[in-house]
Every structure is written in C-alpha cells, then in structure tokens.
Amino acid sequence: MNVSDVSKAFLTFSSRSSSSQPDQIQVTGELLANQIIFRRYATTGTVYIEWEVIESPNVYVQRNEDPYASSDNGLNISLEESINVSHSFLIIKNRLNDSTAANNPRGFWSGKFLNSSVLNFNRGVSGSAGNVSWQVVEWNG
C-alpha cells in the first residue's frame, strides 16, 4: 500500500472475532503513507479485519486518536482547521481498555459537529477508559 497524501485519504474497516471481550474486539486504525496500524488493548485472541482506503484529490481529511478517562461521558475536540460542515462527515472507532464482555457498551461513542471547528463525542455508559479514534472527511463541492 502506498498513499501519496494521507490528508487526501481515509480508512474504513470492520473487525470480527470469536471473543466478546471489548479489549479484544474494539480496534482503532491509523493510516500512514505506507502502512495501516491497527491497535487494541488485548494481546491475545484473533481479530479479523477487513479494510479499505479511499483516496481522492477532492477530499481533505483530519484525524486523531484521543484518550478518555473511565468517568468521561463526553468529549469536545477542536479541529486544527475549520471545515464546511455541510460538506463533511465523521468516522468514529474506539478501543476500550476493559476485558468484561458485558462492558462493551462503554466503548460505543456517537459524534457530531458542534460547529465548523469542534467535534462532540458522547457515550451512554461510562466506567472504562479507552481511546476514541476519528476522521473528519471534507469533500470539495
């Protein structure tokens, strides 16, 4: 794989496993110019990942991975550059630092644009720490 400009590409993927533990099945991905790094908290068990990289001169992508505390129910993240919200969409992934299957919902985040320069993430259930990974894809149009 060779991405000429990661600010013009975004990553989508799905993961599956025979495990039900969140630290094994909740995965984040980082797109670099010549590789993709997938991360999870567990080091055991097998996770199968199907991925795709979409690259276009007509998009601009901002991305990051932000940690959150076990007590966090919401996060506001400032973008480095303002976007046109009506020409953008948000991709969210999460990895949860918890090995109890019943705690999977603690890693289920939703996100929205508060305005052209701030993202807002919320989850319904706190209690475990982790990392939320996001990509904002803005297209010319």
Disulfide bonds with the S-S distance in Angstrom:
none
